[in-house]
Amino acid sequence: MTDASDLYRLIETECPAFQARATARALTRFYNACFLSLGITAEQFSLLVGIGGSHEPTLVELAARAGVDATTLSRNVKSLEQRGLAYSQGGLGRAGKRLVLTDEGRRLMGAAIVVWERARARLRDILGEEASYVARNIMSRLTQAAQTAASESSE
C-alpha cells in the first residue's frame, strides 16, 4: 500500500464488518420502503416478529436474541406500545416484564407478513435461489465466527 486511500479501499472490499454494515443499510432501506405504506420500519417489523414469534418474551430475552442493547430495545418497544401494537405485562423491569402483541399489532403483522413475503421473493428473484441460500448460510456462519472470536478475545 503506497497511500492511505489504497488502504481505505482495501478495507471497503475486504472487511466483513464494513461489508455487513453496508449490506444491512441497503437491506434496511429496501425493507423500509416496502413497509412505508404500513407505517412501520424494518426495525419495528423485526421487533414485532420477535415479540409475536416468542411466548411473551422479556425485553432482555429479545435483546439477547437480536444481539442488541436492552436499553435501546426498550425505547423501541415503548414506541410500539404508544402506537398500541404491543404491551408489557407482569414482572418488574426489563428482565421481568413480558411483551405481547395487541390485537392491532397482530392485524398489522398480518399485512406486514404479506409485504415481507413479496419483498423476500423480489430479492430472491434478483439474486437467484441458490445465491439466496448461500447468502443466508454465510451470514449465519459469519455471525457464529464473530461470536467465537469475540469470546476468545475476552478470555
C-alpha positions in Angstrom: 0.0 0.0 0.0 1.5 3.3 -1.1 -1.2 5.5 0.1 -3.8 5.8 2.8 -6.6 5.8 0.2 -5.5 2.4 -1.0 -5.8 1.0 2.5 -9.3 2.5 2.8 -10.4 0.9 -0.4 -8.9 -2.4 0.7 -11.0 -2.2 3.9 -14.1 -1.4 1.9 -13.6 -4.6 -0.2 -12.1 -7.0 2.3 -13.5 -6.1 5.8 -16.5 -8.3 6.7 -17.8 -5.8 9.2 -17.7 -3.0 6.6 -19.5 -5.1 4.1 -22.0 -6.4 6.6 -22.9 -2.8 7.7 -23.2 -1.6 4.1 -25.4 -4.6 3.2 -27.5 -4.1 6.3 -28.1 -0.5 5.4 -29.1 -1.3 1.9 -31.5 -4.1 3.1 -32.9 -1.7 5.7 -33.6 1.0 3.1 -35.3 -1.6 0.8 -37.5 -3.0 3.6 -38.3 0.4 5.0 -39.6 1.4 1.5 -41.6 -1.8 1.4 -43.2 -1.2 4.8 -43.7 2.5 4.3 -47.4 2.1 3.4 -48.0 0.3 6.7 -46.3 3.0 8.8 -43.6 0.8 10.2 -39.8 0.4 9.7 -37.8 -2.7 9.1 -36.6 -2.4 12.7 -40.1 -2.2 14.1 -41.1 -5.2 11.9 -38.2 -7.2 13.3 -39.2 -6.3 16.8 -42.8 -7.2 16.2 -41.7 -10.6 14.8 -39.5 -11.1 17.9 -42.5 -10.4 20.2 -45.0 -12.4 18.2 -42.7 -15.3 17.5 -42.0 -16.0 21.1 -44.3 -16.8 24.0 -44.3 -13.5 25.8 -40.6 -12.8 25.8 -39.0 -10.4 28.2 -37.1 -7.3 26.9 -33.8 -8.9 28.0 -34.6 -12.1 26.1 -35.5 -10.2 23.0 -32.3 -8.1 23.2 -30.1 -11.2 23.6 -31.7 -12.9 20.6 -31.3 -9.8 18.5 -27.8 -9.1 19.7 -28.7 -5.5 20.7 -28.6 -3.5 23.9 -31.7 -3.8 26.1 -31.8 -0.1 26.8 -32.0 0.7 23.1 -34.6 -2.0 22.6 -36.6 -0.6 25.5 -37.0 2.7 23.6 -38.2 0.9 20.5 -40.7 -1.2 22.5 -42.1 2.0 24.1 -42.7 3.3 20.6 -44.7 0.2 19.7 -46.6 0.5 23.0 -47.5 4.1 22.3 -48.9 3.0 18.9 -51.0 0.3 20.5 -49.1 -2.5 18.7 -47.6 -4.2 21.8 -47.8 -4.0 25.6 -45.8 -5.3 28.5 -47.3 -7.1 31.5 -46.3 -8.5 34.8 -42.8 -8.6 36.4 -40.5 -5.8 37.3 -38.1 -4.1 35.0 -36.7 -5.2 31.7 -35.9 -8.7 32.8 -39.4 -9.4 34.2 -42.0 -7.7 32.1 -43.4 -9.9 29.3 -44.1 -8.4 25.9 -47.2 -9.3 24.0 -48.7 -8.1 20.6 -52.0 -6.4 20.9 -54.9 -7.2 18.5 -53.9 -4.2 16.5 -50.3 -5.5 16.4 -51.4 -8.9 15.2 -53.6 -7.3 12.5 -50.7 -5.1 11.4 -48.4 -8.1 11.3 -50.9 -10.0 9.1 -50.4 -7.2 6.5 -46.7 -6.8 7.1 -46.0 -10.5 6.6 -47.6 -10.3 3.1 -45.4 -7.3 2.3 -42.3 -9.1 3.7 -43.1 -12.2 1.6 -43.3 -10.1 -1.5 -40.0 -8.3 -0.6 -38.2 -11.5 0.1 -39.4 -13.0 -3.1 -38.2 -9.9 -5.0 -34.7 -10.2 -3.6 -34.7 -14.0 -4.2 -35.8 -13.3 -7.9 -32.9 -10.8 -8.3 -30.3 -12.9 -6.6 -31.5 -16.4 -7.6 -32.5 -19.3 -5.3 -29.0 -20.7 -4.9 -27.3 -17.4 -4.1 -30.1 -16.6 -1.6 -29.5 -19.9 0.2 -25.7 -19.3 0.2 -26.1 -15.8 1.4 -28.2 -16.9 4.4 -25.8 -19.7 5.2 -22.7 -17.4 5.0 -24.4 -14.7 7.2 -25.1 -17.4 9.8 -21.6 -18.8 9.7 -20.1 -15.3 9.9 -22.2 -14.5 12.9 -21.0 -17.7 14.6 -17.4 -16.9 13.7 -17.6 -13.4 15.1 -19.2 -14.6 18.3 -16.4 -17.2 18.7 -13.7 -14.7 18.0 -15.2 -12.2 20.5 -15.4 -14.8 23.2 -11.8 -15.9 22.6 -10.5 -12.4 22.7 -12.3 -11.7 26.0 -10.6 -14.7 27.7 
